[in-house]
Amino acid sequence: MINGVTLTKLGLLLGASALPVAAAAQTAPASQPVPAAGDPAQPTTASEPQTPPAPEAEDGTKDIVVTALRGNTTLQRTPAAVTALSGQELASRGIATVEDLSAVVPGVSFGKNIGQVHIAIRGIGADAVVAGQDPRVAFYQDGVYIARPDAQVAGMFDVGSVQVLKGPQGTLYGRNATGGAIVVTSAAPTDQMEGYIRLGYGNYNAATIDLAAGGPASSTLSARFAIHYARRDGYGKNVITGTDIDDRDELGARVSLLWKPVEGLEFLTIADYSREDDRANGLHYFGPARAGTVPLGLALGGVALLNSRDIASDVDPKVDITTYGIAEHITYDAGWAKFKSITSYRHLDSVNMTDVDGTSLPIAFNILSDRASQFSEELTVDGKAGRLSWLVGGQYFYEDLGPAGAQIPISTAVSGGPLSLRDAFYSQGFQKTYGIAAYGQLGYEVLDGLKITVGGRYSTEKKKLHDTFQLDFSRPFMEGGPIIPTAGFPRHLENRFSRFTPTATIEYQATKDVFLYATYSQGFKSGGYTFGVLPPAGVAPAYKPEKITSYEGGIKSTLIGGAVTANLIGFHYDYTDLQVTQVRGTTSVTENAATAKVNGFEAELAIRPFHGFTIGGNFAYVDAKYDKFTSIDPINIAGGLKNLSGNRLPQAPKESFALYAQSQWKFGDYDLTVRGDYNYTGYQYFTPFENPLVAQKAYDIGSASIRLENRSGWSIEAYIHNIGDTKAIAQSYVSSTLFRIPVLGTLIPPRTFGVTLGYNF
């Protein structure tokens, strides 16, 4: 039984908030109006092949076009669990950041910790903030893999589409995609002059400016420019310093150039820049991790605010992230095959700071820094001959990470001394990653409507690490000061990790309205190092790769002339050598758990009983448990190894669902759209030890919006998110035993509301 859910709500659980009422995922950018039935189709994204028109429902809406599988299929005929959202859908739902996607994508959970996005799909995701560690969900911006989690918070502006692929993506998106892949595509230049401006204002003095404009510069060249600015007062305050915390101040810009010198040849250049400089991601205090324990700062007379949007800290949180990059897409259509090259360079500078003892006393704080440059090159060739379709590709990836690491000044009070910050913990590393992959996929339509696809990817990665570490209580704290290495440091390590990951899919178009598929796939996440941690004697310094095998099947149906869309997908994962990170003493240690199993299903339903009205939702059930795993609980090291078999994976609520209703009316030259959303997230743990003090109970939130749009291009929209002002933990963790195990973490946003004015031209 789902706690707090009435039988009436249960009758509506099947749903499709991820099945937009509007246009295809690669059509209008975020602020453009959806074409009415009979209007000319929007131009397709540059470098993507044309597709036949998607089937129309009774109300004139179209099935979504999916491009993330390196081809064009409609959502209802894609043999994969994928959620595709157009730019228009993102704007109408108020989705402005990667974290906002959890409201519309079933089985997906988002958290944020010390400036880094933690994405989990079906219980598979990041579990800690550790320098150099790769995420389990691969993130792509305009076809480019973005390795660092703190670089994934930018880019969600002037979006053409966002597509979320669930389950291991071992062939097409092979690098560390054991959980899935998120593919963000920006709006491309078009051959007609167009653009928009959107001005928003809301509570907490939230102000946003979004501007995009573009069109042809000549008969062969077109361009597009977009800029995004957002600022907001904090959701809370640091009551010690009086400073706003959890505020927002970010700026982003992008320029795209599309050159078509001859028929079939395209050059698409995309350059982007993003900067965030605010006091977001402050860690809030949620009590001790063990009943009866008094955290050190409180025991010494300090103050902590329990489960509050405010904090009581001797230092203010800080986020300073700058990222920029350039990508060159070259596409040549030779008729019998299409050749594509994506060459990219990206750079990241990131500094995040926050209190890690949770109190007003100067016990300790964390300065987490990342500097990374990456270069990648991907080549693909694909074609079709009769019933046979094929794709081959290769990828080279190089990342130069460093200096990266953490500096944690710690007071001598942890050992009974005075409140005097010492240099203490300082871990710093330089890591180079060289990755090469070759992959291929072959599909054959055995009979009309029956297709078999097989593929595979061979990945090999070499990592070189030079790191150092100190734990020095003799010197007063000096930010960025010299390191006095402890025994065993500095060290130089090198390892190679390789694996072949196959996939096989059978799909069958049973009728024009019913599509079935079954998929077998494997995923692989490279091994690596924990910066500044010496393993016990006899244990290799590198943790091993983790591997996942997935079995998935689904049925997708469009019924009653498009008035009903109903999908059901089931899955089973066998997961081995999970990389689990634990805080032990002053360090975070990554180890390989034994095995885990994940079982579940997702259901989606959208009903359009009459023109202009849609009701629907989605439901996800995920049973993610460790199968064989023993580990030491960091809050009770003396207790020795614990058997965690049967415990749930972190950040994996068993049940989550979303319901929505949307109605549209036309009044002469005006269109009025009213929408309401309800989202439920089940109980979730944030530690493999199933500690109820490091968890979040089930919670729900509601949102609503109303939009009035004039055919001349003007629009006004009012919205309210988290109507009930629900306070819930987005993610939490147990801080060090040195500080007597306070539980710290981040909260979901409070109630927000505002108005957005827009004009399309």
N, C-alpha and C positions, 0 to 999 in steps of 0.2 A: 504493500500500500504506500502511496506517495503522500508523505505528511503534508497536510494543509491543502490538498487538492480535492475539490468536490467532485461528485459523480458527474455533474453537469460539465465541468471542465474536462473530465476524462473523455467525455464523448467527442471532444474537439481536439484531442491531442495530436492526431495525425495532421501534419501540416507542412506548409512551404513558405515560411517567411523568406526563404531564399529563392522563391520563385516569383520574381517581380511581376507586377501587373503590366509593366511597360516594356520598353524595347529591348533589342539584343544587347549583349554585354559589350560589344565593340562599337556601339553607335555613338550617341551623344555624350559629350563630356558632362561633368557633374552638374552644371547649371543650365544646360540646354533643355528646352521643352521636349517632351516625348512626341514623336510624330503622331498625328491623328490617323485613324484608318483612312487609307487612300492617299495620304501624303507621300511624296517621294521618299525613298529610303535614304537614311544617312549614309555618307561615304564609309567604306570599310577602312579599318586601320591599315596604315601603310605596311607593306611587305606581307600582308596576309592575303591568301587567295580568296577570290569571290566564291560565295556559296549560293546554292539555290535558296529561294525565299523560305523562311521557316513557316511551319503551318500556323495558320491564324485560328484563334478561338472565336467564339460568337461575338465577343465584344471588340474584336479587331486587334487584340494583343497578340504578340508573337512569342514563340518559344525562343529561349536564349541560345545564342551561338557560343560554343565553347571552342577556344583556341589553344588551351593549355596543353593538350595532348599532341601538339605540333601538327595539327590539322584542324579543319573546321567541321564540327558536327553540332547538331542542336543538342541542347541539354537533355532532352528526353530520348535522344538516341546516342548518348555517350556511355560507353561501357566502363564506367568508373563512378565512384562516389565523389562528386564535384559540386561545389556551390559556385555559381557564376553571378556576379552582380555588375550591372551597368553603372556608369558614372551617374546617370539620372537616379537610379535606385539608391545609390550611396547618399546623394544629396537629399532625397526625399525622406530618408530614414535618419538623417543627422549623423551619418558615419563619417567622421573626419580623421580618425586615427586607426592604427592597426588594432588597438585594444577594443575599439568599438565593434569589431566584427563578431565578437562572441554573442552579441544580441541577435544575430541573424543566421549564424552558421551552427547547425546542430552538431553536438559532440565536440565543440571547440571551446577551450578555456584560455583566458589571457590574464596574466599577472604582470607586475612590473616591480623590480627590485633593484635599488641603487642605479637607476637610469637604464636598465636593460629590460627589454621585452622578453617575457617568458610565455611562449606559445605552446599549448598542449592540444593535440588532436587525438581523441579517443584514448586519453590517459597517457599518451606518449609525448613528453615535452621536457623542457629544461627544469632542473630542480635546484640550481644554485647559481651564485655569481662568482665565477672563477676565471681568472685571466687565462686567455688562450683556449678555453673550452668552446667547442662548436655546438650550436643548437641542433636539436633533432628534427626540427621542422625547417626545411630549406626555404629561404626567402629570396624571391627574384623581383627585381625592379627593371622593367623594360628588357627582359631577357637576360639580365646580369645577376649572377648569384652574389648576394651580399653576406659575407661571412660573419661579421661582428654583430652581436645582438643589439649593441647600443647604436649601431648605424641603421637599424631597421625602423626607427621611430620617425624617420623623415620620408617624404615622397608621396604622401597621401593627399595630393592636391592636383586639380585639373586631371582627374583620373578618367581614362576611357573604360577600364574594367578592372575588377579584382576577381580572381578565380582561386578557390581553395580546393586543393586536391587532398583527399584523405587516404591514409594508409601508406605503406612504403612505396616510394617512387624510384625503384632500383634501376630503371632503364633510362627514361628520358630526363629525370631530375635526380641523378644518382648520388650526388655528394651530400652525405649526412642526412638523407631524407627518409629516416626510419619512421617518422611520424606522419609525414606528408609534405606538401609544398604550398606556399602562398605566392601567387603570380600576380603582380601589380603592373598594369600597362597604362602609361600616360596617354592622354589624348594626342593624336597625331596631327600634323599639318594637313590641311585640306586644300582643294583647288578652288574654293570659294571663300571670299572674305567673311569672317564670322568672329564672334567673341562674346564675352560677357563680363559683367562686374557684379559682385555680390558684397553687400555691406551688412554686417550683423552686429547686434548689440543685445546683451543679456545681463542677468544678475551676476554678481561678483565682478561687475564692470567688464564683462567679457566683450571684447571687440575683435571682429574679424574683417579682413579685406581680402577678397579673391578676385583676381583680374586675369583674363586670358584674351588674346587676340591673335589672329593669324589669317593667312590666305596666300594667294599666289604672288610671287615677286617677279616671275617671268613665266613663259610657257612651259618651262621645265623645272622651275624651282619654286617651292612653297615653304613657308616658315610659320612657326607658332611660338609665342612667348607667354609664359604664365608666371604669376607672382602670388605668393600667399603670405599673409601676416596675421598672427593671432596673439593676443595678450589677454590676461585675466588676473584679477586679484586672487589671493590664495583662498582655498577652501577652509583654511584654519590659520592659526598663528602660533608662533613660538612665544609662549607667555613669558619666557625669561628675557628675550631680546626685544619683543614687540614686533618682530618681522613676520610678514605674511609667509606662509609655507604652502606647498602644493599649489603654486601659482603657475602661470604659463606665459612665456615670451619666446616666440619662435618666428623665424623668417625663412621662406623658401623661394627659390626662383628656378625656372627651367627654360631653356631655349632648344627648339627642335627645328632642323632643316631637312627637307626632303627634296632630293634632286633626282630627276628621271631623265638622264641625257638621251637615252634611246629606248625604244620599246622593249619592255621586259627587264630592264636594268634599273635598280633603285639604290640610292645611297641615303640612309637616314642617320643623321647625326643628332645625338641628344646630350646636352650638357646641363648639369644641375648643381645647385648649391643649397645647403641648408644649415641653419644655425639655431640652436636652442641655448638660452642663457637665462636661467631662472632658479627658483628654489623649490622645484618639484621633488617628488619622491622622498619626502621626509619620512623616516621610519617612526611609526606610532607604537606605543607601548600597550601590550595586551595582557600583562601579568607575567608571573613566573611559569616556567614549563613544568614545574612540579609543585603540587599543593604543599603549603607550609614553608616553602622556601622564600626568603626575602632577598631580592636582588641587592647587590652591594651598594649601589647608589642610594637606595632607600635606607638601608641599614646604617649608612653614614650620615643620614639626615637630609638627603636630597629629596627632590619632588619628582613625581611621575604622574602623568594624566592617563588614567586607565580607559582604554577603548574610546578615545576622544579624537575629534578631528584636529584639535590643538595638540601641541607637544610642549614639553618642558625640557629644553635642551640647552647645554652650555654653548653649543655651536649651531649655526643655521645650516640646513641642507643646501647643497649647491649642485647644479647641473650646468655643465658647459660642454656642449657637443657641437662640433663643426664637421660636416662631411660634404664632399663634393666629388664629382666624377664626370667622365665623358665616355660615351659608347658610340661605336660606329657599326651600323647594320648595313651590310651589302647583300642585296638579293638579286639573283639573276634567274629568270624563268626561261629555260631553253625549250619549253614545250614538253619534251619527254621527261624532264626532271627540273626540279627547282634547287638551286644552290644558294646557301645562306651562310654568311660569316658574321659573327658578333665579336668585336674586339672592344675591350673595356679596360679602363683604369679608374680606380677609386681610392680615396684617401679619407682617413678618419682621425680626428683628434678629440679625445673625450676625457673629461675629468668629472667625477661624481664624488660628493662628500656627504656623509651623514653620521649622526651619532649612533653608536652601536652598544651603548649600555642602557639607553632608554630613560636617563634621569638628568636632572639639572646640574649634577656635579661633574667636574672635568675628570671622568674616569677613563674614557676612550672614545675615539671617533675614527672613521675609516675614510681614507682618500684613495679611491679606485681610479686608475688612469689607464687609458688605452691609446696607443698610436699605431695605426696600421695603414699600410698601402697594399693594394692588391691589383694584379693584372690577370686578365683571363682572355682566352681565345676559344671560340667554339665554332666548328664547321659542321654543317649538315647538308645532306643531299637526299631528297625524297622524290618519289615519283609513283606513277600508277600505269599499269599496262593491263587492260582488260579487267579481270577479276583480281589481279595481283597488285598490292600496294606495298611499298617498301621505304625504309628510311635508314640511313647510316650516318653516324656522326662521331666526332672526336672533340675532346675538350682538354685544354691546358689551363691550370690554375696555379698562380703563385701569390703567396702572401708573405709580406715582411712585417711582422708584428713586434713592436717594441720601440721604446721601453714600455712595458705593460706590467701591471702588478698592483699591489696594495701596500699602503703605508698606514699603520695603525698605532699612533702614539697611545701609550697606556700609563696610567698613574701608578706610582709605587704603592698606592692604597690597596692594590690587589694582594700585596704581600704584607699588609699591616703597616706600611709607611705613610707618609703625608700625601696630601693631594698635590702631587707634582708629576706632570706629564713627562715621560721619558721617550726616547726614540723608539725603543721596544721593537715591535714587529715591523719588518720591512722586507717585502718580497718583490723582486724585480726580475723580469726575464725578457729575452729576445728570442723569438721563434720564427723560423722560416719554414714554410710549407710548400712543397712541390707536388702538385697533383696532376695525373694524366689519366684520362678515361677514353675508352672506345666503346661504342654501343651501336646496336642495330635492331631493327624491328621489321618483321615481315608479316603481312596480312593477306589472307586469301579467302575470297567469297566462294565457299564450296558449292552452295546452292543459293538461289535467290533469297536474300534475307538472312542467310546463315554464314557467318564469317569466323575464321579462326586466326588469331594473331599470336605470334611468338616473338620474343625478343630477349636481349641480354646486354649486360654492361660489365666490362672489366675495368675496375678502378684500382689504381695503385698510388699511394701517397707516401712521400718521405717527409719527416719532420725533424728539424734540427733545433735543439734548445740550448741556449746559454743562459743560465739563471744564477741568482745569488740570493742569500737570505741572511737576515740577522734577527736576533732577539736580545736587545741590549738595553738594560735598565740603568746603565751607568751614566749616559749622556742625556741632558735635557733635550726635549723635542725640538727639532729644526726641520721644517718642511723641505723635502727634497735634498736633505743633507747627505753626506757620504755614508756609504754602507760599510760596516765592519762585519765581514762574513763569519758565520758560525762554521764549525767543523763540517767538512764535506762540501763546502761551497767556496768559490764558484765552481760550477760543474758544466760539462759539455756532454750532451746526449744526442743520439741520432737513432731513428728507427724508421722502418718501412712497414706499411700496412696495405694489404692487397686482398681483393676478393672479386669473385664473379657473382653477379646477381641476375638470375633469369626471371622471366615473366611469361605467362601464357593466358590468353583470354579467348573465350568462346562467346559470341553474341548472336542473338536470334531475334529478328523482327517478326514476331509471331503473327501479328496483324498490323494494319497501318496505325493502330492506336496502342499496341502493347509491345514493349521491347524488354528482352531478358538478356542477362549476361552473367558469366561466372569468371573469376580471375584468380590465378595463383601468382604470387609475386614475392620477391625477397628484397630486403633493404639492408644497408650496411652503413654504420657510422664509424668513422676512423677512430683509432686509438689516439692516445696523447699523453701529456704530462701534467702533473699538478705543480705549478710553479712554486719553488721554494720548499718543497716537502721531500724529505728523504724517506724512502720506504723501509719497512723493517728488513732485517737481514734475511736474505734468501728470496726476497720479493723483487720482481723486475721494476725498474723505475718508471716504466710506461704502463698505463692501464691499457687493457686489450680493447680491440674493436667490439662493438655490440652488433648483433645480427637479429633480424626479424623475418619471419615467414608468415605471409598473410594468405588467407582463403576468404574470398568475398563473392557474394552473389546478390543480384538485385533484379527487381521488376519495376519498370517505369511505364506508366500508362496515362494516356490523354483520352478522356471519355466524353460522351454526350456532346460531340462536335466541339470539343475544346472547353466545355463549361466546367469540367472537373479534371484536375491533374492529381494523380496519386502515385507515390513512389514508396517502395519498401526495400531496404538494403540490410543484409546481415553479414557479419564478419567474425573471423576467428584469427588471433595472432598467437604464434609461438615465438617467444622473445628470449634470447640467450645473451649472457654476459652483459647485462645492463650496467651502464656506467652510473653509479650512485655517488653523490657527494654529501659528505657529512662534516659538520664542524666539530673538531676535537681539540680541546684546549684553545690554542691561539691560531690553529690552521684549519683550512678546509681540505679534506682528503677525498679524492675520487677513487672508488674501488669498483670492481666488477661484481655485481650481484650474480646469482646463479641463473635462474630462469623465471619467466613470468608468462602468464596467459591472459589474453584479453578476448572477451566475447561480448557481442552486443548487436544491436540493430538500430536503424534510423528509419523514421517514417515521415513522409511529407504529404500534405494535402492542401490543395487550393480549390475553392468552389466559387464559381461565378454564376450565381443564380439568375442574374439579369444584367443587362448592359450597364457598365460603370460601377458595379459593386463586386467586391471580392472578399471572401473570408477564408482563413486558413491558418496554418501553423506548421510546426515540426516537433518531433519528439525523438530524443536520443537516449538509449539505454546502453551503458558501458559498464561491464563487469571486469575490471582490470585488477588482477591479483598476482602477487609473487607466488611462484610455484615452489621454488627452492631458494632460500636466501637466509643466511645467518650473518648478523652484524652486531657491533657493539653500540648500544645506545649512548650518544655523547653526553646525555645528562645523567647517566649511571654507568660509567666506565667500569667501576668496581663490580658491577653485576655480570660482567663477562659477555660472551656471545649469546645473543637472543635468536630464537627461531622465529623468523618473520614469514614463514610459509603461510599463505592464506590471507596475509595483510594486503590492503588495497594500495595501489600505486598513488603517489601524491598527485594533487591537482587533477583528480579523475572522479568527478561526481557521477554517481550511478545514473541519476535521472536528470535530464534537463529538457525543457520544452519552451516553445514560444507560440503565442496565438496573436493573430492580428485581424483587423477588419479595415477595409478601405472603401470609400465611396467617392465617385466623381460625378459632378454635374456640369452642364454647359448652359450658360446664360448669355446668348448673343456672342459677343467677342470675349467672354470671360469663361475660364474653367476654374471650378472650385473643387479641391480635393481635401477630404477629411480622413484621417487615419488614426487608429489606436493600436498599441502594442502591449502585450503582457509577456514577461519573461520569467521563467522559474529555473533556478539552479539548485541542485540537490546538495546534500551534505558532502563535504570534501575535506580530506586531510592534506596537510602540507609537509608531512614527514612519513617515512615508511613504517614508523613505530606505532602508528595509529594513536597518537597522543591527542586526546580530545581538547587539550589546552593549546594545541597547535593545529587548529582546524576551523572551519566555518560551517555553521549550521545552514540548512536549506533557507533560501531567501527568494523573494520575488520583487520585481520592479515593473512599473508601468510607464508608458510614454504616450504622448498624443501630439498631433500636429494638424494645422489647417493652412492651406495654401490657396491663394487667389492669383490667377495668372491671366494677363491680357494677351490677346493674339498679337499685339504690336511688340511684345517682348518684355513688358513690365511684369513684375511679380512681387508679392509680399507673402511671407510665411511666418506664422507664430508656432512655437513649439514648447513643450515641457517634457523633460526627461526625469526619470526616477520620481514620479509624482508623489509617492508616499514618503520620500526622503529616507529610504532604506539605508541603514548603515551596515555594510558588510565588508569583510576582509577580502581583498583581492589576492593577497599572498602573504604568508608569514613564515618565520623561521626561528630557531632557537639560537640565540647569541651565545657567546663563549661561556664556559664554566668559570672562567676567571671573573666574570661579572655576575656569577650566580644565576645563570640561565634565564635571563629575561626573554620573553617572546616579543619580537618586533616584526613589523610588516607594514603593508600599505592598504588603503581603503578604496573602495569604488567611489566614483564621484557622487556628491549629494544631489538634491533636487536642483536642476538648472532649467531656466526658461529664457526665452528671448524672441527677438524678431529679426528676420533677414529680408532685406530689400534687394531685388535683383533686376538686371536688365540684360537681355540677350540682343545682340546686333549682328 
